[in-house]
Amino acid sequence: MYRAALCFALLLFALTTAVAAADITNVKVPKVEKHDKLYYLTLDAETPYGRGYQHGAALKYVIQKGISQWKQWINEVLGKQDTEIEIAEFIHDTDFLDGIRKHTPELYEEVQGIAKGAEVDFNTLYAYQMFDEFVVYASNKYRFGKCSGLGVHSRKDKPNLLGQNNDLPPYYDGTHAVLRINYPSGLEAIVFTWAGLLAQNGVNNRNVGVTMNIVPTAKGTEDGVPMPYIVRGILETSSSDEAVKFLKSLGGSAAPMNFIIGDGSRVVTVENTADGAKVFENFHGENWVAHTNHHLDIDLSTLDDTAVSKTVPRYRALEEMLKGKSAAVDAERAKQIFRTKPVLKNWVTDPGFPTMESIVIELAADNPRVHIAPGPPDTNRYSTFDFEKGYVGTEQK
């Protein structure tokens, strides 16, 4: 009886959330380049649905592979025997759709297009977008946060920059993708993501960049907007001020998240939780910020650090490498920081949650640039992308 009721509820979900399938007869499936382990492609259709279709069709088999690996992880690591029912219950029991429709309706259409192009079930892809939200729901334990991020600004003769080690389950391995998104308005974005997902982090041609990490010591908003939609929403703004205003308009996010946001003027870190958006900048009176997986105004002596994957040692390591030294931090120095333990999580020290992606974003007004390592950066090289050349090159070993 329960399964029948749940299936009926999901049928209603699909019927009430469907958008009219756009005319995709003139939408060209883009060419996919492979640079090191990174799939690189340009999305340039006129509509959100069309851009999603390009993404899905071009990376169809990679997306299908990622979803298959995700379901296996749900079964083996989370101990959920029936993954289809677990995914269905997550959709049935959460209430993120209204927030998505209200704040990022075009991105919802884009997800519809991805599902169509990749020939995957829409409900499954909808859930697949939301790693942080899903694990909080499925595990009911805040024990998955391991990402580390930083930002520096206002250094003489150096662009502002921000970056992140994105520490995630290995089911994402082999699905690393870089999307060059060209909007009809002239907005462009270089977005790192996992094939089939809207975004993880990136930069736009207005010189706004963003990275993110979960804040397990806080709470999310039951009807909030999930992280990938927020990242893409930030990348549709024109300044850090506008991006912060967008975050504040959401009234929290679906999972408790932190976003490091920068432009040519400053870099800030913003905790977006059930308590709203709180902005932090200029740590120790200096021009840098850092964040791991605890909210910054917590008394660290009261924190059970084992519950959030050694967040304090990683934060202290970032603090040590940045305090009094941020004036000298350029892209190469940032890469060195992300290659340093305990900020680095590699296959030896943490095979369950290694650094699956490391990114450094240079906020140069004339041509923002991103450097991306498709895995732990101690054993993976950074490839560089910008708005002038697209793919620029890959580090030599």
N, C-alpha and C positions, 0 to 999 in steps of 0.2 A: 504493500500500500504506500509506504513512504517513498519508494523509488518511483512509483507511478506518479505520485503528487509532485515529486521533484522534477521529473521529466516534463510534466505539464507546465510547471512554473518556468522551466527553461525554454519551453516552446513559446510561452508568452513573452519571455525576455527577448528572444530572437525576433518575434513579430513586432514588438513595440520599439525595438531599437534599430530595426533595419532602416537604411536609407535607400532611396531609389538608386538602383545600379546606374552609374553614369555611363555615358556612351564612351567606350574605350576602343572603338574601332580605329581611331586615329592616334591612339597612344602607343608610342614606340617603346618596346622593351629595351632598356639601355644595355650597352656593352659593359661587361664586368671585367675589370682588371684585377690581377692578383699581385700584390707587392708584399714580399715576404709571406706572412700568414694573414694578410689583411685583404679582404675583398673591397674593391673601390669602385663606386659607380655614381653617376649623376642622375638625379631625379628632377625633371624639368617640365612635367605635364602641367596643364593649365589649372587643373582642379586638385583639391586634396585627395579625392578618391583616385584620380588618375596617377598622382605621385605615389600613393600607396600601392596601386596596382603595379607600377613599374618596379617598386621595391620587391613586392612579393613574387612577381613573375621572374625577375632577374635572378633572385636568390632562392627560388622555390625549393630546391633539393637541400640547400643549406638550412633553410628554415624548418623543413620537415625533419632533418637530422637533429637539430637543436631541440625541437619539441619532443622527439622520441627519447633523447638523452635526459631531458627534464623529467619526463614521466618515470623513467627508470630510477632517477635520483629520488623522486617522491616515494617510490616504493621501497628502495633500499635504505635510504638515509632517514627519511621521516617515518618510515615504518607503516606507510599507508598501503594496504593491500590492493584496494580497488581505486586506481588513480582517477578513473573517469568519474566515479562518485565523489571523490575528494574535490576535484575541480568543480563539479556541479554544485556541491555544497558551498564552496567558497563563493561562487557567483550568486547563489540563492541567498546566502546569509549576509552578504556585504551590500553596501548601499553607495557605491562610488559613481554610479552612472549619472545621477542628477548633477553632481559637481562637474563631471567631465563635460556634459552637455551645456551646462551654464557657462563655464569658463573657457573651454577649449573645444567647441563643437566641430571645427574643421579637422582637428586631429582625430576625433572619433571617426569621422568619415574616412580619414587616411587609414586607420586600422581596418575598417571594412574593406578598403581597397587592397591592403596587404593580404588579408585572408583570401580574397577572390583570386589574386594573382598567384599566391602560393598554393592554392587548392587545399587549404586546411580549414577545419571547422572554426567558425568565427568565435564561438564561446571559448574554445580552447585557446585561441590566439589572444583573446581579450584577457584571460587569466594569465597567460604566459608573459604579458607585458609587465606584470606586477610582482617581481620577485620579492621585494621587501614586504609588501602587503600580504602576499601569499604565505610566506614563512611565519610571519607573526600570527596569522590566522591558523595555519596548520599545526604549528608546534606549541602555540600559546606560551612560548618562552622567548625572552629577549636575549638570545645568545649567538646571534649570527653576525653582529657588526664587527668588521675588521678593516674597513677602509681608512685611509689616512690622506689628508689634503692640506695644501698650503697656498698662500698667495703673498706676493710682495709688490710694493709699488713705490713710486716717487724716488727712484734712484737716478742719479745723474747719468745721462747717456745710455740708459738701459730701458727697454720697454717694460711695462708692468707685466707680471706673469702670474699664473696660477697653475696648479697641477694636483694630481691625485694618483695614488695606488688603489685600484679597484679590486678588492679581494672578494672572490665569489666562488661558488662551487665549480668543479671542473666540468660539469655538463655543458658549460658554455664553450669549451675548447673546440676550436675548428669553426666557430661561427662569428669570428671577429669581422666587423664591417665598418667602412667609412663611407658615409653618404655625403655627397655634394648636392645640396638642395637649392635649386634656383626657383624662386617664387616669381609670379608675374609682376609683382610690385617692384622688382629690382633687389629685394632682400635676398641674400645668399647666406647659407650656413654650411659649415663643415662639421659633421656630427659623427662621433664615434658611437657605435651601438653593437648589439648582437643581432644577427640577421633575424628579421621579423619584428624587432622592437623599435619603437619610435625614437628613442635616444637614451644615452647614458651621460654624455657630456659633450662639449663642443664650443664653437665660436662662430659669430656671424661677421659679415662684412661691414657692420657698423661698429665693430671692435668691442662687442660684448661677449664675454666668455663665462662658462659656468662648469663647475664640477659638483658632485654631491656625495653624501654619505648618510647612513642611517644613524639615528640617535636613540639607542635602545633604552636609555635611562629616562626617556620622556614617553608621552603617549601621542598617538595620532588622532585624527578626527574621523568619526564613523562614516560621515558622508563627504569626506574630503576628496581632493583630486590626487590620483596616483602620480608617483615620481616621474615617469617618462613624459607624461603630458606637461608637467610643470617645467621640466628642462626645456622642452621645445617651446613652451610659452615664453620662457625667459629669453630664448634665442630669437624671438620675434620682437624684442624690445630694442630701443635705440641707446640706452644708457643704463648704468648701474642703478641710478635713481628710479628710472622707470621699471626696471626689473624688481627692485625692492617693493615698489608700489604694487606691482602685479602680485607678488607673494602675499603682501598684506591683504589684498582684496580677496584671497582665497579663504581666509578664516581658518588656516591650518592646512595640513595635507593628510592624505589617507594613512600613510605611515609616518612616524616622527622622523623628519629629515632635516639635514643641514645642507645648505647650498653656499659654496664659495663663488662669488660673483665679482667680476672685474670689468673695467673699461680703461680708457686711456687716462682717467683721472684718479681712480682709486680701486682698491680691492677690499671687499668686506666678506664676512661670513655671517650667514643668516640661518638661525634655527627656526624651522617652521613646524610647529607642533600644535597640539590641541590648545595650547595657551596663546597661539598666534605667532607672528613673525617677530623675532628678536634679533637685532643687528649688533654685531661686534666688529670693532676695527681697531687698528693701531695698538697691538699688544705690547705691553711694557712701554707704552709711549713711543713705539717704533713703527715703521711702515711695513708691518707684516701681520698676517693672521695664520692660524693653524687650527685644525680640527681633526679629532679621531672619532670616538663613538660614545662620548658622554657630553651632556649639555654643560656649557662652560661655567655656569654659575653654581655648579654643584660643589659641595665640600668633598674633595677627593679622598679625604681620610675616611669618609663614611661609605665609600664605594666598594662593593665586592667586585674586584676587578676581574675575577674569573668568570663572572656572568656576562661580561661584554668583551671577551677576547683580548685581554691585556691592553685596553685602551689607554690606561695611564702611562705605561712605559713607552708606548708609541708617541703619545703627546709630549712627554718629557724629552724624547729623542729629537722630535721636531723643534721643540723649544730650544734645546741645546745647540742645534745646527743653525738656528735663525737669530736668536737673541744676540744683538750687537754685531751681527754678520750679514744682515739682509741686504746692505748696500752692495755687496759683492755677488749676490745671487743672480746669475743669468741662467739661460736654459741648460747649459752644460752642468752647472753646479746643481740645479734642481734635479737633473737626472741622477747625479751622484747621491743626492739625498734619498731619492726613491730606490736606489740600489743598496741602501744601508739598512741592516737589521737594527731594531725590530720593525722599522717602517716597512721593509721588504718582507713579504711572505712568499717563500719559494716552495718548490715541490718537496724539498727535504724537511723543512721546518714545519710546514703546514699543508700537507697534501690534500686535506679536505676543503681548505679555503685558501688556496694560493692567490698571489696577485695575478689575476687573469688579464688585467690591462693596466698600463701605466701611461699617463698623459701629462705633457707639459704644454701649456698654451702661452704663446707670446702675443701680447696685446699691442701690436704695432699698428698705428692708425692707418698707414698706407697699405699694409698687407699683413693682417694677422696670420699667425702660423701655428700649427699644431705638430707635436712630436708624439708618436704613439708606439708603445712596445706591446705586442700581442701576447703577453704572458709575463711571468716574473722578469723584471728587467736585468737581473744578473745573468740570465741565460738567453734573453731575447733582445734584439736590436730595436732601436727607435727608428721608425720611418716618419718622414716629414711631409706635410701637405700644406698648401697655402692657396690663396684665391687667384694668384697670377698663373702658376704652373700646374695646379692640381697636385699631382704627385711630384715631389721635389727630389727625393732620394732616401736611401736607407744607410744607416751607419755601417761602416766597415768593421769587420770583426777585429 
